[in-house]
Amino acid sequence: MTQALIATELTLGDLRDRFDLTRIQEQGFFTEWSFDTDPQFGLTQAEQQALDRVQQNYLSQLEAQLMNEETVKMVVVSPLLDAAGFYRAPFQIDSEVSVEIPAIDENGASVTGRIDTLIVRQRLWILVIESKRTRFSVQSAIPQALAYLLAKPQLEKPGFALLTNGGEFLLIKLQKQKTPVYDFSSTFSLLNPGNDLYKILSILKKIGQMP
């Protein structure tokens, strides 16, 4: 009988052993997020101003509350996807069922986080992580994101995942060569100087323009 795999229970080691998945660290693999010398990353002034409002809204909410995944989607993810054009044809957003992330905190108590998944035309997966405690960083969703990318149709074309807990963002690219290979972007943060949303939007627009 074939063993059913549960994405949230997989480790990177499981994916390596089962699917020969390998992390590749080659210059040029990240063509989608290699930036030129333009400090504004090709964005218009209106786009920059809109992203500045998103960052300010996030920081304001951060002072007031610990945000769940619905608040993160409303305050950060939704305006970002809108700015990237993913709510318009030919793109379509599909929402997957939320899943739980079990963990044990430093006092031995059970802790639960959540991952809510959005899919854009099977090319881009958006994984939104509820971060009620700092232990649920974007890294907690890496194995699940890779499992989703391995299962997508047309594996010969590159697939992407954007992982976020609202304040941090990590992009993953997976592509099948002889075997499936992947790597990470840098971790972007809304707490960094300036506004890392400029970089993220530039990347999303490049992904959206791919054939």
Secondary structure as UniProt FT lines:
FT   HELIX           7..9
FT   HELIX           12..19
FT   STRAND          22..23
FT   TURN            27..30
FT   HELIX           31..33
FT   TURN            39..42
FT   HELIX           45..64
FT   HELIX           69..72
FT   HELIX           73..77
FT   HELIX           78..83
FT   TURN            84..87
FT   TURN            89..90
FT   STRAND          93..95
FT   STRAND          99..104
FT   TURN            106..107
FT   STRAND          110..120
FT   TURN            121..123
FT   STRAND          124..130
FT   TURN            134..135
FT   HELIX           138..141
FT   HELIX           142..151
FT   TURN            155..156
FT   STRAND          159..164
FT   STRAND          168..176
FT   STRAND          180..184
FT   STRAND          188..189
FT   TURN            190..191
FT   HELIX           197..208
//
